[in-house]
Amino acid sequence: MIDPVVDKIQKHPKYLELKTKRNNFGWLLTFLMMIVYYGYIALIAFNKPFLAQRIGDGVTTWGIPIGMGVIVFTVVITAIYVRRANKEYDDLTAAILKDVSK
C-alpha cells in the first residue's frame, strides 16, 4: 500500500532532481575519500621508507602530517556536504513539500 503523498513526492520533478544531485555529489565525495584513504594505506604498504623519513632534525616523520591530512580532509569534505545539504538540498526539499501539500 503506497501513500498517495509519498507517490506524489516520488514522481515530483524536483524530487528527482534532488535525488540525482545528492547521489552524484555523494558518490563524488566517496570517490575522493577513497582515493585519499587508500592512497595513504598504499603509501604505508609500498613506501614505508618515505613515511619514516624525519622532517628536519626533529623526531616527527612524514607519516604523521600526511595521516593528519587524511583526517583533516575527512572533516573538510564532511563540512562541505553538510553545508550543501543545509542550503541546496533543504531548499529543494522545502519546495517539494510546498508543491505536494497544495
GUNU-772956 format. One record per residue (C-alpha): residue number from 0; residue in three letters; x, y, z. Coordinates in nm, 3 decimals. Layout:
residues N
<pt NUM "Ala" <X Y Z>>,
...
end
This chain:
residues 102
<pt 0 "Met" <0.000 0.000 0.000>>,
<pt 1 "Ile" <0.156 0.327 -0.114>>,
<pt 2 "Asp" <0.060 0.654 0.049>>,
<pt 3 "Pro" <-0.063 0.900 -0.220>>,
<pt 4 "Val" <0.154 1.178 -0.075>>,
<pt 5 "Val" <0.464 0.959 -0.096>>,
<pt 6 "Asp" <0.374 0.868 -0.452>>,
<pt 7 "Lys" <0.335 1.237 -0.544>>,
<pt 8 "Ile" <0.671 1.318 -0.387>>,
<pt 9 "Gln" <0.849 1.034 -0.567>>,
<pt 10 "Lys" <0.712 1.149 -0.903>>,
<pt 11 "His" <0.780 1.518 -0.845>>,
<pt 12 "Pro" <1.048 1.655 -1.086>>,
<pt 13 "Lys" <1.224 1.846 -0.809>>,
<pt 14 "Tyr" <1.247 1.527 -0.603>>,
<pt 15 "Leu" <1.411 1.351 -0.895>>,
<pt 16 "Glu" <1.649 1.647 -0.928>>,
<pt 17 "Leu" <1.724 1.638 -0.555>>,
<pt 18 "Lys" <1.785 1.265 -0.563>>,
<pt 19 "Thr" <2.017 1.291 -0.864>>,
<pt 20 "Lys" <2.217 1.584 -0.727>>,
<pt 21 "Arg" <2.252 1.429 -0.382>>,
<pt 22 "Asn" <2.357 1.090 -0.517>>,
<pt 23 "Asn" <2.607 1.233 -0.766>>,
<pt 24 "Phe" <2.765 1.460 -0.507>>,
<pt 25 "Gly" <2.772 1.180 -0.250>>,
<pt 26 "Trp" <2.948 0.948 -0.493>>,
<pt 27 "Leu" <3.199 1.219 -0.584>>,
<pt 28 "Leu" <3.289 1.275 -0.220>>,
<pt 29 "Thr" <3.303 0.900 -0.160>>,
<pt 30 "Phe" <3.539 0.859 -0.456>>,
<pt 31 "Leu" <3.764 1.140 -0.332>>,
<pt 32 "Met" <3.771 0.996 0.020>>,
<pt 33 "Met" <3.861 0.652 -0.110>>,
<pt 34 "Ile" <4.146 0.795 -0.317>>,
<pt 35 "Val" <4.286 0.982 -0.017>>,
<pt 36 "Tyr" <4.239 0.700 0.235>>,
<pt 37 "Tyr" <4.353 0.412 0.015>>,
<pt 38 "Gly" <4.633 0.628 -0.121>>,
<pt 39 "Tyr" <4.761 0.669 0.234>>,
<pt 40 "Ile" <4.725 0.297 0.303>>,
<pt 41 "Ala" <4.907 0.218 -0.024>>,
<pt 42 "Leu" <5.183 0.458 0.077>>,
<pt 43 "Ile" <5.216 0.273 0.407>>,
<pt 44 "Ala" <5.223 -0.061 0.226>>,
<pt 45 "Phe" <5.457 0.026 -0.058>>,
<pt 46 "Asn" <5.673 0.317 0.054>>,
<pt 47 "Lys" <5.742 0.291 0.426>>,
<pt 48 "Pro" <6.087 0.447 0.393>>,
<pt 49 "Phe" <5.932 0.771 0.267>>,
<pt 50 "Leu" <5.686 0.787 0.556>>,
<pt 51 "Ala" <5.966 0.706 0.801>>,
<pt 52 "Gln" <6.182 1.000 0.687>>,
<pt 53 "Arg" <6.216 1.262 0.954>>,
<pt 54 "Ile" <6.111 1.617 0.890>>,
<pt 55 "Gly" <6.413 1.832 0.961>>,
<pt 56 "Asp" <6.611 1.750 1.274>>,
<pt 57 "Gly" <6.307 1.659 1.486>>,
<pt 58 "Val" <6.151 1.325 1.562>>,
<pt 59 "Thr" <5.837 1.376 1.352>>,
<pt 60 "Thr" <5.823 1.170 1.033>>,
<pt 61 "Trp" <5.631 1.240 0.713>>,
<pt 62 "Gly" <5.372 0.979 0.812>>,
<pt 63 "Ile" <5.233 1.197 1.090>>,
<pt 64 "Pro" <5.138 1.509 0.890>>,
<pt 65 "Ile" <5.014 1.301 0.598>>,
<pt 66 "Gly" <4.797 1.094 0.834>>,
<pt 67 "Met" <4.668 1.413 0.995>>,
<pt 68 "Gly" <4.597 1.541 0.645>>,
<pt 69 "Val" <4.373 1.241 0.581>>,
<pt 70 "Ile" <4.179 1.320 0.899>>,
<pt 71 "Val" <4.152 1.690 0.813>>,
<pt 72 "Phe" <4.039 1.602 0.459>>,
<pt 73 "Thr" <3.763 1.385 0.605>>,
<pt 74 "Val" <3.640 1.670 0.826>>,
<pt 75 "Val" <3.656 1.917 0.535>>,
<pt 76 "Ile" <3.454 1.704 0.292>>,
<pt 77 "Thr" <3.201 1.631 0.567>>,
<pt 78 "Ala" <3.164 2.006 0.625>>,
<pt 79 "Ile" <3.126 2.063 0.251>>,
<pt 80 "Tyr" <2.850 1.803 0.232>>,
<pt 81 "Val" <2.668 1.942 0.537>>,
<pt 82 "Arg" <2.686 2.296 0.403>>,
<pt 83 "Arg" <2.548 2.189 0.066>>,
<pt 84 "Ala" <2.278 1.979 0.230>>,
<pt 85 "Asn" <2.171 2.266 0.454>>,
<pt 86 "Lys" <2.147 2.507 0.165>>,
<pt 87 "Glu" <2.066 2.345 -0.166>>,
<pt 88 "Tyr" <1.911 2.014 -0.058>>,
<pt 89 "Asp" <1.697 2.164 0.219>>,
<pt 90 "Asp" <1.569 2.432 -0.020>>,
<pt 91 "Leu" <1.471 2.167 -0.274>>,
<pt 92 "Thr" <1.305 1.959 -0.003>>,
<pt 93 "Ala" <1.104 2.258 0.118>>,
<pt 94 "Ala" <0.995 2.337 -0.239>>,
<pt 95 "Ile" <0.887 1.977 -0.294>>,
<pt 96 "Leu" <0.686 1.969 0.028>>,
<pt 97 "Lys" <0.526 2.305 -0.056>>,
<pt 98 "Asp" <0.422 2.183 -0.402>>,
<pt 99 "Val" <0.294 1.848 -0.277>>,
<pt 100 "Ser" <0.095 1.991 0.013>>,
<pt 101 "Lys" <-0.115 2.211 -0.216>>,
end
